[in-house]
Amino acid sequence: MSEILGICRKLLEPSVDLNDFETVRRNYGSRDREIPFVPKISVEEFFERFLLPNKACLIGESLTSDWLARRDWVGEDGKPNWPHLRQRYGETKVPVADCEQVEYGSHVKIEMTLNEYLDYWQDDIRTRSDDVAGSRRRILYLKDWHFVRVFKDSPIYHVAAPFQSDWLNEYWDASGTDDYRFVYMGPKGTWTPFHADVFRSYSWSTNICGRKRWLLFPPGEEVAFRDRFGSFPLDVTSDDVKNSGQFPAYEQATQPIVVIQEAGQTIFVPSGWHHQVENLEDTVSINHNWGNACNVVYLWKGLKDDLLEVEKAISDCRDMDDYHTHCQVLLRSHSGLNYPGFLKLILTVGSQRLDKMEKFLQQLGSESNTAGEADRAASTRVMTEQLCCSSERQLKFTGNHWNLFDLTCMRLVLQDVLAQSLSEAFTEQEQPSIMEASELLKTVTNCTLLFLNAHTTPEQCTRT
C-alpha cells in the first residue's frame, strides 16, 4: 500500500519524465534470469515482484482450481474431453495453423470446424500410437481462437485477480471491435514460432491439460537471432541460425530460459520477452494478451520505435501529400495500432478511472464539509489508501487494482504523446481527440496531486 503511494509520489515530481519510469522500476524484483515457481500469489506480491520489474514467473494451480474448463474440458485420462468439446462447440469455426507450412514469415492459417479439427487430432493420436516412422500427417495447431468473443456468457474460466487490471481488453471491449483472449488446442509436437507478443503486451497462459516447453529470452537477448535482413527465424533451435553468414550475431546468443509448464499451471510472460513454445503432450490452454499501467510505457515506446521503422522504409516518399497520415496507416497495419488508436485507448481507460475518482471526490467533499482540517487530512489519507490498494474482494469492477498508479502512469505517457507532432499525423476526423487528450492530462494531473496532498480541496479536481 505504502509502496504504491511512494512510487506515485516519485513519478509525479515536476522533473520526472517518461524515461524515469525505468529507473523506478529497477528498484523492484531480482535481476537474475531464473524463473521462479510460486504455488500461489497475491495481487500485491505479483505487482511488486513481477509486474513492476517486468519479470516472468510460473504460478501453481491455485489460480485456476475452480475453473469449469479444468473439470469439463478434461477427461479422466487427463486428455481433452472429446465428447464434451464436440457436443458443446463442435460446429464452431476455428482458426488452425499448419506448423509445417510457412508463408510470409508465419505458419499458414486455415479454417475448420472444431469437429473436423478433433477428427484430425484423434486420428493423429492413433497414428502416433502405431509408431510408424514418417506416417504422421500435417502438424495442425488450433490457435488464436477468440472463444470469449463467440461464447460471451460461457463461465468456463475467470481472470485471476493478479491479471484483472487489463487496459487492452477493457479498451477493445468498449470499442466492440476485437479482443485478445484465446484458446489453444493441439497434439504433441505442435508449436508457436519465436516471437514477442503484440503491442509489447504481457501474456498469461494456463494449461487446462497437457504440458508445454517454453524457451524464454529477456528483452535485448533476441537481437542475436536477427538475420542479415533484420528478421527473426521461426525456430531458434534450428541449425540454420548457426550460419554466421545468415545470422551474423548468433555467436553472442545466450541460452534460452527453459520452463516446463504442467497442467493447471499458469505462466506470466512480461513485455518484450521473446519466446518459442512447444506442446510436449496433447494440450489445451487459455491465453490472454493484456496490459496496464505497468507496461503502457513500453507499449508507447514500442509504437514510437515502430513508426521510425515505417518512416525509414518509405523515406523516399516524404514529399508526398499527407505523408504522416499515410505513415499512421502503415503503422497500424504493421503493429496493429497507431497513434490515433493508442490515444483512443488512453482516453477510454482514462475516462473509466476518472469516473471512479469522482465518486471518491464526492465522498471526500461531503466529509470535508463537516470535518475539521486535521480530520479531513486523516480521512483523505485513509480513503486514498483504500482506493489505491483495494483488497482482492473489492476488485470487481474491471480489476483496476491501483487507480492512483493507473492515473500517474497515464499522466507520464500523455505528456510524451502530446509532445509529438500529432496534428500532421491525425486526419481531420481524428483531430478532436488531441484536444480531449490535452484536457484529460490536465484533469489527471489535478486528481493525482490531490491524492498526495491531504490539504487540497476537492473543488480543485473537477472534470474539465
N, C-alpha and C positions, 0 to 999 in steps of 0.2 A: 504494500500500500504506500509506504513512505518512499519506496524506490521509484514508483511512477511519478509521484509529485516532484521528487528530486530531478528526474530526467526532464520533465516538462519545464521546471524552473530553469534548468540549464539551456534548453533549446529555445526558450522564449527571451533570452538575453538579446538586446538590440544588435550586438556584433555577430551573432550566430547566423550562419547561412547553411545552405543545403549540404555542403561538404562536411560540416561539423557533426552531422548525424553519424558518420562513420567513426569519428573519434569517440563519441558517446557509446556507440555500440560495442566498441572493442573493450570496454570495461567489464563486459559480461561474458560468461562462458569460458571454457577452456579452448586453447588454440590447437590442440593436438588433432590428429587425423582419426582417432578412434571413434567408432560409432557406438555409443552406449546403448545397452538394453535396459529399459525401465519397465518393471512389471505394471506399474500404474503411475499416473502423474496428475497433479492438479493444474488448473488453469494458470495460477500464479507461477508455479515452478516451470511450466512449459514456456511461459513468456520470458522468464529471466535466463533459463539455461539454454533454450533452443531458438526461440523467435528472434530475440534481440541479437544474439551472436551469430545468427544465420547458420546454425549447426544442425546436422542430421541426427536422428535417433530412431530406435526401434522400440515400439511400445507393446506391452503384453496384451493378453486377451481381455483385460478388464474394460477397455473402451467399447468392446463390441459384444460382450457376453449376452446382452439382452436383445440382440438383433434377430428379427424373424428370419432374415436371409440365412443366418448361420444354422437355423433349425430347419427351415422349409426347403432350402436350396441344396442341402447336403444329405445324401443317403447314409444308411447305416454303415456302409463300407468306406465312408469318407470321400467318395466320389460325388460328382454332381447328381442331384436327384432328377434323373432324366424324365420320369413320368410327370412329376410336378412342373418342371420347366416347360414341357410340351403342352400340358393342359392349360397352364396359365398364359403362356406367351408364344406358343408355337407358330401362330400365323403372322407374328410381327416381323417386319422387315428389319434386318440388322446389317451393319457395315462389317465387312470381313476383309482382312489384309492377307495377301499371298506372300508369305515370308521368303519365297524363292524367286519372285518376280519384282524387278526394280524398274521404276520409271520416274524420271525427273528427280532422282535422288531419294526416293522413298518407296516403300512396298506398295505394289498395285492394290487398289481397293476395288472390291466388288460388292454386290448386294445379294443377300439370300434371305429366306425366311428362317426363323430360328429352328423350325423343324428340319429344314434342309441342312442347316449347319450341324445340328445334333446328329443327323444321319451320317454326315461325313465324320464327325468326331467319334461316334461309337464304332464305325467301320475302321477308323484309324487305330482305335484301341485293339480291335480284333487282329488287324494286320500286324501290329507290334507284338502281340502275344504269340503270333505264329513264328516270330523271329526269323523271317525270311529276308536276307540281306538285299537291299535295294528295292524291296517290294512296296515301300511306303509311297503313297500318293503325295500330292501337294501338301505343304505345311500351311494350313489356313488358321488365322487368328481373328476371332471376333473381338474387335476393339473399338473404343470411342463410341460405344452405344449410349446415346442420350436417354437412358432409362427413365429418369425422373421427368423429363420433358414429355415422354409418351404416357407414362403411368404416374400422373401427378399425385394421386391420392393413395398410392401404394405405400404401406408402412413397413417396407421390408428392412429399412435401416433408418437411423437418425444420425445427424452430425454430432460427434462427441464435443463436449464443452471446449476443449483446447483449440478446436478448429472452427468455432462458430463465428468468430469475427472475420467475415469474408466480404470484402468490398466488391470483388469481381462479380460473384454470383448475385449479390444484392443489386448491383447495377444492372446486370443482364436480366434479372427477374423484373425489375422496374420497367425496363425498356421492352420486355416481352419478345426479344429477338433471338436470344441464344442462352446457353448455359455451359458450364464446364464441369459437369457431373457425369461420370461414365461408369459403365460396366464392361469388364473384360472377361472373356472366356476362351480357353484354348488348351489343346493337348500338350503333353510333354514335348519340349523342343520348340514350341512357338516362342517368338522373341520380339522385343521392341528395339529398334536401332539406337545408336548413340545420339543423344540429343540433350538439350536443356529445355525446360518447359516453357510454354508460350507465355509471353509478356514478362518474362523473368519471374513468373509466379512461383509460389510454393506448390507442392502437391502432397497429399496424404493418400496412401493406398493400403487397403485392408484385404488380406486373403480370406475369402469365405471358405475355400477349401484349397488344398494343394500347397506347393512350395515354389518360391521364386529365388533366383540368384540375381542380386543387384551388384553392378560394377559402378562405383561412385567416384567422381572426381571433383574436389572442391574448386571454386572459381579460380581461374588462372592456369590450372593444370591441363585444361583442354587444348591450349594453344599448340602443344607438342604434336597434336594429331591433325593439324591443318595440312592439307596437301599444298602443292606449289601454286595452286589457284586460289587458296584460301578456304577451301571447302573441307568438311569433315567426312570421314568414312562412315559407312553404315555400321561396320563391325570393327571395333578397336582391337579385337583378338585375332583378326585375320593376319596372315603372314604378309599381305600386301602392304600394311602400314610400316613394315620394317624396311621397305625400299626407300633408301635415303634420297634417291633421285626424285621420287614422287612425294615423299613426306620428309622434307629436309630437316625438320626439328625433332624427329622421332627419338633421337639419341638422348634428348632431355626429358623424355616421357617418364612419368612416375607410375608405379604400380597402382592399380585401382584399389579402392577400399571395397572389399568384398563383404556383402551382407547376405546371409541366408534367412529368408523370411518364411516362417511356418504358418500353418493355418491359424486364423484368428488374430494374428499379429498385424500391427499397423506400422508402416514406415513413414517417416516425415522426411521429405526431400526439400531442402531450402532453395532460396532464389539463386539462380545461376549455377547450380550444381549439375554438370553433365553426367549422364548415366546411361547404362545399357542394361536391359532386363531380359532374363530367360526363365521360362516356366520349366522347373525340374520335374514336375508331375502334372497331371491333369488339374488345371487350376481355374478357379473363378475368383475375381477380385472386383472391388469397388474403389474408384479413384476420383478425387476432386482436385482440380487446379483452383487455387484460391490466392487471395492476397489481402493485405490490410495495412494499417499504419506502419507496421514494422518493415514492410518491403516496398511501400509505394515510392520511396526514394529510388530504389533500384529499377522499378518499372519506368519511372520518368527518365532517369539517366539512360536506361537502355533504349528508350524511344528516341532520345536525342542522338544517341550513337547511331541508331538505325537510319535516322534522317540524314546524317552525314554520309553514310554509305550510299543512300539513294541519290543525294546531290552529286556525289563523286561519280556515280555511274552514268548520270545524264548531264554532266557538267558542260558538254558541248551544246546543250540546248538552253543554256542560261539566258539567252537573249529572247527566247520565245515569250509570247504573251501568257500571262497567268502561270509563269514558271513555278512559283512557290506553291500555288494550289495544286498543280499537277504533281509536284513532289509529295504532297499530302495524300493524293490518290494512290500513288505508288507505295508510299509508306504503309497505308492501310492494307494494301494487297500483300506487301512483304511481311509485315509484322502482326497483322490482324487488328491494329489500332493505329490511329493517327492523332495529331494534336487536338483537333476538334472533338474526337471521340474520347480522348483522355480527359478533356475539360468537362465533357458531359458526365463522365464517371465521377469526377470530383464534386461537381455541382449536385448530383443526385445523392451521393453519400453525405455531403456537407449539409444538405437540407434536412436529411434524417437526423443528423447529430444535433443540429440547432433546434429542431423540434423538441428533442429530448432535453436540451439545455434550457429552453424557455420554460418548460414545466418546472424545472429546478429553480429558475429565477423567480417564477411566480410564487413558489412556496417560500423562497428566501425573502421576497419582498413583503409577503404577508406577515412573516415573523419579525421582520425588521421594524415594522410599524408599531409593534407592541413591545419590543425589547430594547434595552439599553445598548450602548456601543459595545461593552465587553461581552454581553450575552450574544449580541449579533455576530461578533467575530468568532466566538466559540461555536455558535450554531453553524456558521458558514464553513468552518473547518471540518466539522463532523459530517455535514451534508456533502461537502466536496469529496471526502474520503469514501463515503457510501456510494456516490455516483461514479467515481473514478475506478473503484475496485470492488465491484459487486461480488457477492458470494455466488457460488455456482447455481443455486436455486433461483437466483434473481435474473439469470441470463436467459430470458425467454423471448425478448423482442426480436432481435436479429443476431444475438450473440455478441454484441459490441461491448467488450469487457471493460475497456478503458476509454470512456468518452472524451476525457480531457486529453489523453495521449493521442487519440484519433485527430482531434482538432489541432493539437500542437503540431503534429507531423504534416497535417493538411496545410497549415499556415506556411511552413517551410517550403513545401512544394509549390504552393500557389505563388509565393514571392518569386520563385525561379521561373515558373511558367509565364507570369506576366512580364518578366524581364526580357522575354523573347520578342522577336518582331512578328507578332501574331496577326496583325491586320492584313499583311500581304499574303499570309498563308491560309486565311479563312475566307470562305466565299461570303457573298453579301448576306445570304441567309444565316450563316454561322456567326456573323459579327456580333449580334446581341449577347452571345454567351461570354464574350470578352468582358463586357460591362458587368454582367452578372457575376463573373469570377472576381472582378475588382471589388464589387460590393460585398461578396462573400468573404473576401480576405479581410476587409475592414471589420465585419461583424465577428469573424472568428478570432481576430486579434483582440478585440474588446472582451469577448467572452472568456478566452483563455486567461487573459490577465486578471480578470475578476476572480477566478479561482485561486490565484496566488496572492490576492490582496484582500484580506478579510474586511478592510475598511472601505472598499469600493462599493458604492451604492448600485443596486440592480438597474436603476434607470440609465446607468452609463453603458449598459449592454442590452440594447434592444435591436431587433432586426431592422436593418436599413432598407 
